[in-house]
Amino acid sequence: MKHTLTYTIENEITVLDFLKRHGYSHSVITHLKRTPYSILGNGKWLYVNDRLMPGDTLTIHLIEEESSANILPVPMDLDIVYEDDYLLIINKKSGVVVHPAVGNYNHTLVNGLLYHFNTLSKKNTIRPGIVHRLDKDTSGLMVVAKDDKTHELLADMIKHKKVERKYVALVWGVIKHEKGTINAPIGRDFSNRQKYTVTDVNSKESVTHFKVLKRFKDASLVECILETGRTHQIRVHFTYINHPIVNDPLYGNRKIINDFGQMLHSKSIKFVHPITKEKLYYEVDVPEEFKAILKEFEE
């Protein structure tokens, strides 16, 4: 159900402070932050850190989140590479959205998880089990928690850089040096709120380490290690150094080769199990479609 609320601003204030003072919960604010065009100032899309001035009109389009009880279990083939009583490690297919959102409540990874598993963490009612996300068109490994305690511990491990995740990406252009580190803060792109960009405004520290695995005539295959985990981090960072990811529909500046998604794959994950203390390391190869595109670059 959608609600529209309109306010007239009396004093200069940020959107975030206004929402807090008017009783909006943390979960609702998070939902608004992630939903395009849910916060409008004088008819223009705003972010929560934007400032409001006296006389401005603030409009909130609030769509009530579904709860996990209302999310339909949907049959789905899941590639589970590890499972125990506490967590799963899943190899997600490219093209699969991780969790329900406006316009897509029934064809996500969460729908498939609910079909196969009776117990998933409920730290977030609309994203049961989801500790961290992968973009729709990014394939590869991700962790799912079966209970709230495991979820909390895994989230804390990720926050404190105790989970090592390696990605492989095909980027446009030939990178001449063997290794590199991209240390550039990432924040919302104010010209296109669906995108992120390197900026000093309302941004967060973002660090990506990479090494070149193979060079082609006009592209490079790279391995990336995330020191931080910002939204679209690898995609934004490689666009920033003028080597956007091949087939990236949002940040790419070259024609998409085929219908396969961006050439970005979560290759491996390594961490100490938060409950059993077992050392876990798993690695999965890139999808066949990824390999097929690599062959095109070799020709």
Secondary structure, DSSP 8 states (H G I E B T S, - for coil): -EEEEEEE--S-EEHHHHHHHTT--HHHHHHHHHSTTSEEETTEE--TTSEE-TT-EEEEEEE----GGGS--------EEEE-SSEEEEEE-TT-BSS-BTTBSSSBHHHHHHHH-S----SSTTSTTBSS---TT-EEEEEEESSHHHHHHHHHHHHTT-SEEEEEEEEES---SSEEEEE--EEE-TT-TT-EEE-SSS-B--EEEEEEEEE-SSEEEEEEEESS--TTHHHHHHHHTT--BTT-TTT--S---SSS--SEEEEEEEEE-TTT--EEEEE----HHHHHHHHHHH-
